[in-house]
Amino acid sequence: MHSNLTALGVPPELQAYFCIGEPVFDYGPDREFFGPGCHFVPTTTHLWMAGNPMAKEVIITSSAMEAIAYLVLNAHRYPLLSGISFIAIGNLPHPGQLEWIRLNCQKRKITLVLGNDLLGRLADIIVALGIRNKPVQLHWGRQLVWITSGSRHFQADPDRLTLNSFEKACGLRTAIRTSKPKYFDTYLHQLKNDNET
């Protein structure tokens, strides 16, 4: 057990589930670090993974710490931890990561746990379409987000843009769901707020 994570509200059984000794998480050659007043998440072409690799549900996050915070705050939804696995992609989705997920996570339920801000919601679209092998381009202009996927074009107010609104407007269905905290940009921010003394 690690005292910083215990103070953050991560129970011993979840620290054991994630095999945490020190809050350092390997993405192949790259690493994520977490400590008091410090959280470094790499921009990488590799993945961090935890849980049952054969699980029926895969939860994709931007960082290992976001995966941990998500599970702490949503443990009641997962009475059997053997039924889920986690993949963190780091700061920026990379096509190679999405291709690996597409090839290795077919026929599994996928949940995206990315930020609740504009960048997180754009990442939802990039990751979901990348996993489903659909091309996507994003542009910013005239205070709108412009998205092109194949022959489909979509523009949106950045405050209202979600994966769901994009799918409805473009007639696409990825069958990938998202989970966002209600009052915070990330589950890690929520967990920190809930455990401030």
Summary of the structure (lengths in Angstrom):
residues: 197
radius of gyration: 16.8
end to end distance: 20.2
largest distance: 52.2
contacts: 587
relative contact order: 0.14
helix: 35%
strand: 25%
